[in-house]
Amino acid sequence: MVEANERWERLAGQLREENAALRVENERLRERDVRREAELERVSAELAVLQRLVFGRSSERVRPQPTAGDGDGQAGYGGEPGERERERAPRRGPGGRAGRRDYSHLPRVEVVWDFAGGGYCCPDCSSRFEAFDDHAFEQVDWRVTVRVVVHRRRRYRRRCRCAGARTVTAPGPPKAVGKGRFSNGFIAMLLVERFVAGRSQNSLIAGLARQGAEVSSSTLVGTCAAAGTLLAPLEERIVARSRDSWHPHADETSWHVFTPDGGDGPARWWLWVFIGADTTCFVMDPTRAGAVLARHAGIDTATGQLTPHADGGPRRLVVSSDFYTVYASAGRRTDGLTNLYCWAHVRRYFVRAGDGPVGRSV
């Protein structure tokens, strides 16, 4: 009997030790579950933000929806409930396109259409009809013509015996590129199509070929380079005026450049844009460093301060940009420079906060 009691006591002691170990293990598991719940909540919030960035609409492109209290809605409008919709609906039928564009400023060419032989005869008695009026209508015509202009410079020969040159030649047209075969009008159109309309070089070559003008790519590149040399003084004036702007908008993006500095492969450069009140400057640079901003904004790289005005007075500058560290760093260390951050970028933080679990619960 005593042996049985001792055995039961040993068994009870073992069970008490196991129960204590299990309680410790349960407490550890509870703590682990709490940590995992917090980690899962954090990961879910990050996943929601990433999904919104990848699959959601851009915050800059979200358009506000009209509400019941907006001026364009039903509220506050004095007409009948359906009158507003009828007023804004597009017009149909005759006169529906009363707002069509006016082309009266374009050059006009009249073309007369008549029957063969200059008139019309009665099919029965062959008597001629009498002309009494013209039926006229207008069409907008589009013609692109690449032509060769032959300039003939008149030459004159002296008939008297006075001293001087025996022959003279009349001056020809002005030429932007001395030995080029393209007229100034051609060069102007080339620059407009290339850099204003944004057409690629291959598109320009194909367009000229459709008009019968086979022009090589190297010829167009050389023409643009020669014209660019003539535009260098204008570029300097535009850059100088942009630097004088007190409120520029700045941004930068990656830009692939082929064979830079005589290399043999593509490289990623950076295209900076500085938009002033009446100027826009594009700057291509191999780096994304603050030296580009300092060089264009007139910041002394040695002191980190704004260079003074031409009259010696202090300058103040407001830079609208995103949160890139170059702009923020310049705003912190440069006296007189104020950062005005883009509201679309600021709004992203509110959108991301709303995508998180806390924002969804609210």
Buried (B, 14 or more C-beta within 10 A) or exposed (E): EEEEEEEEEEEEEEEEEEEEEEEEEEEEEEEEEEEEEEEEEEEEBEEBBEEBBEEBEEBEEEEEEEEEEEEEEBEEEEEEEEEBEEEEEEEEEEEEEEEEEEEEEEEEEEEEEEEEEEEEEEEEEEEEEEEEEEEEEEEEEEEEEBEEEEEEEEEEEEEEEEEEEEEEEEEEEEEBBEEBEBBBEBBEBBBEBBEEEEBEEEEBBEBBEEEEEEBEEEEBEEBBEBBEEEEEEEEEEBBEBBBBBEBBBBBBEEBEBEEBEEEEEEEEBBBBBBBBEEBEBEBEBEEBEBEBBBBBBBBEEEEBBBBEEEEEEEBEBBBBBBEBEBBBBBBEEBEEBEBEBBEEBEEBEEBBEBBBEEBEEE
